[in-house]
Amino acid sequence: MAEQDYPPGIQTYIERGEQMTAAEAAQRALMRTMKFDTIAVHGIYGLEAALANQGSINEPAYLSSAQHFENSDHMEAALAYLMPSWAYSRIANPTLHYLEETLALLEGYGFAGEVSCCATGSGMAAIFLATNPFLLDQLPKGPLNIVVSSKCYGGSFMLFNERYARERGIDVRWVKDPLDLAEWESLVDQQTRFLFGEMPSNPTLAVFDICAVAQLAHRVGVPLIVDSTLATPALLRPLCLGADIVVHSVSKSMNAGGLAIAGAVIARHQIPSRVGPDEMRDNFALYLKLLPGRDFGPALSPLSALLILNDLHTLRSKLDLLSQNCLEVARFLEQHSRVTAVYYPGLPGDAGYPIASRLMRLVDTEDASGESLTRFGHLLSFRVKGGAAQTRLFFDRLQMIMRATDLGRIKSIATIPAISTHQQQGQQGRDLADIPVDLVRLNVGGEHPQDIIQDLDQALLGG
């Protein structure tokens, strides 16, 4: 039915929805005039929202699974997406909405266009939701393909290599050297659906030129999807560099306290795509939230959303501290006699240093000349002299640094990717991603860097 054909009762709720949308748009526009730290603290939860929630100065946790409606017209208008509502927490929830709006504002900080977010129950759920809609087989010219940096998280590798390539027959074209733009270009053709890369990557901290790869993607009418989990919007905002969609494992750096698992898909409006309906291109994140996300069911718990919102308030200052700590530790390891290589884009000898120095900047630290502080994140990797056996001995001798598969924490954590995060992709997959058996991934936390260094030194030297 056309809008004027709706019954008067439903039309009343459509008009109420328009007023709600306008009020929120005004609050969003106001917050876009604020600095990054202010957005991280408040999001769109302003004075009026607080008064509407019993005066609570914190975003409320709506732990109910479903919304009560005033009457049948209200229910019909809400479930037809004719007005803002949440209906059922698998589709939406007020607490999730506050998180999504905050993440969209942070990731869109400095970006001129509109940005939306869809929160998910994990980072892998976000990557699946962000990529799956482009894999519709609608073009007649042959099998579809996707172009992906091989320097990626083990879970992403398994999604692309096993679920997409082996189970669905999709041609996954791996970029072995993401710094080589010619290699990206050689793999793209008229059946490519998207380009995907991590910046920086887990665990080898590889980088790529987002600006150049985005231009390549747009020349052939497809989106560039960037996993920016390690950088967070405090250090890198790919949408400002030409990317179309950003995915995060919000469980990691944004949630340094480590109390929740979550993911996010954050996209600019009007993305390019060779397939899919117009509404998908117009507002990709909202499309995911209301349609594929509704049907696949990767919803985030409202309580988890609230825990993450609380951790987001100090995102920039935490990333500043952790990045400085990580650089000090990287410099120590670079000089250590028991370390054969260090991977960290903040070291001048790292292959990614020129691009990382240009793109990875701590937000809102511009000086009079317009230059901002370089910061390279809290994760590094290094190789232990003596092969797999010595690497395991080093790992087992750690006394303060936690042994776990986690990262992004305020506590320092180490793992051996070949036997943990990247174990299941097999030797061939690890060779493709350049993950040797003597590689250690280190999440540098908020402890004093000298204490971290002392623990590393005693473990490397044998206690």
HULIN-V431223 format. One record per residue. N is the residue number from 1. RES is the residue in one small letter. PSI is psi in degrees with one decimal (999 if undefined). Layout:
# HULIN-V431223
n:res:psi
N:RES:PSI
N:RES:PSI
This chain:
# HULIN-V431223
n:res:psi
1:m:143.8
2:a:160.6
3:e:-39.1
4:q:-11.8
5:d:-6.5
6:y:144.3
7:p:154.6
8:p:-38.6
9:g:-44.0
10:i:-38.7
11:q:-34.7
12:t:-42.4
13:y:-31.0
14:i:-45.0
15:e:-38.9
16:r:-39.8
17:g:-38.0
18:e:-39.1
19:q:-41.6
20:m:-43.2
21:t:-42.1
22:a:-41.6
23:a:-42.2
24:e:-36.9
25:a:-38.4
26:a:-40.8
27:q:-39.1
28:r:-43.5
29:a:-39.5
30:l:-45.7
31:m:-25.8
32:r:-11.6
33:t:-6.5
34:m:166.0
35:k:164.9
36:f:-48.6
37:d:-37.0
38:t:-41.7
39:i:-43.4
40:a:-33.2
41:v:-40.9
42:h:-32.0
43:g:-134.3
44:i:11.8
45:y:91.1
46:g:-164.8
47:l:-42.7
48:e:-39.6
49:a:-39.0
50:a:-45.1
51:l:-32.8
52:a:-11.7
53:n:52.2
54:q:23.5
55:g:9.4
56:s:127.3
57:i:-12.7
58:n:149.5
59:e:134.7
60:p:152.2
61:a:110.4
62:y:93.8
63:l:2.1
64:s:145.4
65:s:-18.4
66:a:160.5
67:q:137.6
68:h:138.5
69:f:152.7
70:e:-37.3
71:n:-176.3
72:s:-35.8
73:d:-42.6
74:h:-46.1
75:m:-45.6
76:e:-43.4
77:a:-40.1
78:a:-46.5
79:l:-16.1
80:a:5.0
81:y:34.7
82:l:-9.0
83:m:157.8
84:p:134.4
85:s:180.0
86:w:-23.8
87:a:-63.4
88:y:136.7
89:s:-10.3
90:r:-24.6
91:i:-51.2
92:a:168.0
93:n:141.8
94:p:-39.5
95:t:-41.9
96:l:-36.6
97:h:-41.9
98:y:-40.3
99:l:-46.0
100:e:-42.4
101:e:-37.6
102:t:-45.5
103:l:-40.1
104:a:-41.3
105:l:-39.8
106:l:-46.2
107:e:-29.5
108:g:8.6
109:y:119.4
110:g:-5.5
111:f:134.3
112:a:-27.4
113:g:-176.7
114:e:145.9
115:v:139.7
116:s:162.2
117:c:144.8
118:c:113.4
119:a:148.2
120:t:171.5
121:g:-9.9
122:s:167.2
123:g:-38.2
124:m:-35.3
125:a:-38.0
126:a:-43.5
127:i:-40.9
128:f:-48.9
129:l:-35.8
130:a:-24.1
131:t:-35.8
132:n:-38.8
133:p:-20.6
134:f:-0.6
135:l:18.9
136:l:133.1
137:d:75.6
138:q:-12.5
139:l:140.5
140:p:2.6
141:k:4.6
142:g:-179.4
143:p:140.3
144:l:161.2
145:n:161.1
146:i:148.2
147:v:119.1
148:v:136.7
149:s:130.7
150:s:-15.9
151:k:83.3
152:c:166.3
153:y:146.6
154:g:-37.8
155:g:-38.8
156:s:-42.5
157:f:-45.1
158:m:-38.6
159:l:-49.5
160:f:-44.8
161:n:-39.5
162:e:-57.1
163:r:-41.6
164:y:-52.8
165:a:-56.8
166:r:-44.5
167:e:-30.4
168:r:-2.8
169:g:19.3
170:i:137.5
171:d:103.7
172:v:116.7
173:r:110.4
174:w:129.4
175:v:111.6
176:k:-37.6
177:d:97.2
178:p:-14.3
179:l:-13.6
180:d:98.1
181:l:-33.8
182:a:-33.9
183:e:-44.0
184:w:-49.8
185:e:-36.2
186:s:-19.6
187:l:-9.2
188:v:135.4
189:d:-166.6
190:q:-7.2
191:q:4.2
192:t:136.5
193:r:-32.4
194:f:161.9
195:l:142.1
196:f:132.2
197:g:155.2
198:e:142.5
199:m:106.6
200:p:166.9
201:s:158.1
202:n:118.2
203:p:-0.3
204:t:3.6
205:l:33.0
206:a:150.4
207:v:169.0
208:f:162.8
209:d:94.6
210:i:-41.9
211:c:-48.4
212:a:-41.7
213:v:-34.7
214:a:-42.2
215:q:-39.9
216:l:-46.5
217:a:-42.8
218:h:-26.5
219:r:-28.6
220:v:10.0
221:g:31.1
222:v:161.5
223:p:153.6
224:l:125.2
225:i:127.8
226:v:127.0
227:d:109.3
228:s:30.8
229:t:-47.0
230:l:-32.6
231:a:-40.1
232:t:163.5
233:p:-9.4
234:a:-27.7
235:l:-22.0
236:l:132.2
237:r:91.7
238:p:-29.3
239:l:-34.3
240:c:-16.7
241:l:2.9
242:g:-10.2
243:a:159.5
244:d:-37.1
245:i:135.7
246:v:134.1
247:v:147.9
248:h:141.1
249:s:95.3
250:v:-17.6
251:s:-23.8
252:k:-116.5
253:s:-34.2
254:m:-23.0
255:n:61.4
256:a:-23.8
257:g:-20.0
258:g:28.6
259:l:1.1
260:a:157.1
261:i:133.5
262:a:163.6
263:g:173.1
264:a:141.4
265:v:120.6
266:i:123.5
267:a:146.8
268:r:158.3
269:h:156.7
270:q:59.8
271:i:155.1
272:p:145.2
273:s:143.6
274:r:-13.7
275:v:169.5
276:g:162.7
277:p:164.9
278:d:-38.1
279:e:-25.7
280:m:-42.2
281:r:-37.6
282:d:-47.4
283:n:83.7
284:f:-46.2
285:a:-42.2
286:l:-39.4
287:y:-46.3
288:l:-44.0
289:k:-45.4
290:l:-20.1
291:l:-81.0
292:p:-41.1
293:g:-38.7
294:r:-40.8
295:d:-34.4
296:f:-29.5
297:g:36.6
298:p:44.5
299:a:150.7
300:l:141.3
301:s:135.9
302:p:-36.3
303:l:-40.6
304:s:-40.7
305:a:-41.1
306:l:-41.5
307:l:-39.5
308:i:-41.5
309:l:-42.6
310:n:-37.5
311:d:-27.7
312:l:-23.0
313:h:-31.6
314:t:28.7
315:l:-50.7
316:r:-46.5
317:s:-35.1
318:k:-44.5
319:l:-32.6
320:d:-51.6
321:l:-50.4
322:l:-36.9
323:s:-42.6
324:q:-41.4
325:n:-44.2
326:c:-39.7
327:l:-40.8
328:e:-41.2
329:v:-41.0
330:a:-41.5
331:r:-37.7
332:f:-48.3
333:l:-33.0
334:e:-29.2
335:q:-1.1
336:h:137.9
337:s:-20.7
338:r:11.0
339:v:128.1
340:t:-20.0
341:a:147.2
342:v:133.6
343:y:107.0
344:y:120.7
345:p:-6.2
346:g:-5.3
347:l:130.0
348:p:-26.3
349:g:-7.5
350:d:140.7
351:a:-28.7
352:g:1.0
353:y:-45.5
354:p:-44.9
355:i:-43.1
356:a:-38.3
357:s:-31.0
358:r:-36.0
359:l:-28.4
360:m:104.3
361:r:139.9
362:l:121.2
363:v:143.9
364:d:40.7
365:t:23.9
366:e:137.1
367:d:-169.5
368:a:-28.1
369:s:-3.4
370:g:-2.9
371:e:140.3
372:s:165.6
373:l:135.0
374:t:135.7
375:r:140.6
376:f:12.7
377:g:-178.8
378:h:3.8
379:l:138.5
380:l:164.9
381:s:153.7
382:f:158.8
383:r:135.7
384:v:132.4
385:k:132.4
386:g:1.3
387:g:-162.3
388:a:-41.7
389:a:-47.7
390:q:-31.9
391:t:-41.9
392:r:-37.3
393:l:-45.0
394:f:-49.0
395:f:-43.3
396:d:-17.2
397:r:-5.7
398:l:136.6
399:q:-26.1
400:m:-41.9
401:i:128.3
402:m:145.7
403:r:109.3
404:a:171.4
405:t:3.7
406:d:166.0
407:l:171.1
408:g:10.0
409:r:159.6
410:i:-15.8
411:k:140.4
412:s:136.6
413:i:137.9
414:a:151.6
415:t:164.6
416:i:102.4
417:p:-35.1
418:a:-26.0
419:i:7.4
420:s:-94.1
421:t:-26.9
422:h:17.6
423:q:-46.4
424:q:-15.4
425:q:-2.4
426:g:168.7
427:q:-40.5
428:q:-42.2
429:g:-38.4
430:r:-35.4
431:d:-40.7
432:l:-40.0
433:a:-2.3
434:d:57.3
435:i:93.7
436:p:168.3
437:v:-17.2
438:d:14.9
439:l:131.4
440:v:130.8
441:r:128.7
442:l:117.7
443:n:114.2
444:v:122.4
445:g:-157.4
446:g:6.3
447:e:165.3
448:h:132.3
449:p:-29.4
450:q:-31.2
451:d:-37.1
452:i:-46.4
453:i:-42.0
454:q:-42.2
455:d:-42.4
456:l:-43.0
457:d:-47.4
458:q:-34.8
459:a:-36.5
460:l:-38.4
461:l:-11.4
462:g:21.8
463:g:999
